[in-house]
Amino acid sequence: MSVPVFKSIDYDAVGAAEALVPILQKRSAKTESARSISEETILDLRESGLTRIGQPKYLGGHELPFDQSVEAISRIARGCASTAWVCGVFNDHAITIGMFNSKAAEDIWGDNPNALVSAGFTPSGEVERTDGGWQLSGTWGWSSGCDHADWLMVVVMLPEHSSDLVSPSFCLVPKIDVKIDDNWQVMGLAGTGSKNIVIENAYVPDHRTFSCKETNDGSARRIENKVSPLFCLPRTGVIPFMLAAPSVGVAESCLKTHIDFLRMQKGTGGVSLSNHSTMQMHVAEASAEIDCAKMLMKRDCQDAMTAMYNKKELTIEQRARCRRDMAYMVMLCRRAVNRLFTAAGGKGIFLENEMQRNFRDINAISAHLALNWDVAGTTYGKISLGIESDGLLV
């Protein structure tokens, strides 16, 4: 089935991403050792517009069709996986905030269109009801890019509307109310600076809270209110493609490095390694896996945007397919990188060889719960077979 392609006519995010690749490649080792993206790189991302691709247009963003955004994030990863990951999560959060009420979005970007939002999504913390909002305290982990964030978005358990039941909800907190606990000592995606964030008795007004459930099943309400199609996407079922996208760029970078190595490296007897059929097969398999991953991402993201433009909700089966595919594409890219890294032999383990960073980064990406194949695969299988599944997963 042919899918309409919706292109932004006033901003080329993919071109902007490609222009940064050689710059980010030169900084990648330093980014990793610093365990955080540099201020210089953040400035480059801001000036290029790449931190605003998911931001509402009326508040200074580009509000790009989702398939263009994930393609741009994947291109950034050709230069630096950590930078792509952080840029991806900033835009993931921008899209999510676009699903909130407009007052919350205006709090963030009304006076500062360049504001960045980091997050802690594992439900945690303690809340106490107060006049017009909540007093919030707690610690959240995995807050990628928090060193550079102006706001933090954390998930807590709040009562549902007119009910004693509680469910996960987003809360927006300004950086001034947040402390960073630097616990980020890891082997992959080290430059993301995904540290703990600590909040002590911060006030969160009601308009800065939003039910996680409503970001998935509230599509009909948002469409009725004439909200932009981008912000009608089901969050859990589609938006984590922002996290999956860097896997493609990492695998493409690894493949290019390996091909360049094979073309100039001589084996025993002075014969080029590229003449060995096993090496040729490794390249063929890896490139096919990467192409399949790219096609899955492109198809699902374009299908989702087409549905939103046509004011149609994605069914739970369609959302489960997206979750299946984002996890599977990461698995395909991990297979490609791991195969190439093994084929590179002793040359691959030198720190000066970009392949060792590709190897560590791709395995770190695949460790994220949203991209876990066991979870995504069984969820899709259950839904396909008519077995009840946890709706929060899709």
Buried (B, 14 or more C-beta within 10 A) or exposed (E): EEEEEBEBEEBBBBEBBBEBBEBBBEBBBEBBEBBBBBEEBBEBBBEBBBBBBBBBBEBBBBBBBBBBBBBBBBBBBBBBBBBBBBBBBBBBBBBBBBBBBBEBBBBBBEEEBBBBBBBBBBBBBEBEEEEEBBBBBBBBBBBBBBBBBBBBBBBBBBEEEEEEEEBBBBBBBBBEBBEBBEEBEBEBBBBBBBBBBBBEEBBBBEBBBBBBBBBBEBBEEBBEEEBBBBBBBBBBBBBBBBBBBBBBBBBBBBBEBBBEBBEEBEEEEEEEBBEBEEBEEBBEBBBEBBBBBBEBBBBBBBBBBBBBBEEBBBEBEBBBBBBBBBBBBBBBBBBBBBBBBEBBEEEBEEEEBBBBBBBBBBBBBBEBBBBBBEBBBBBBEBBEEEEEBEBEBB
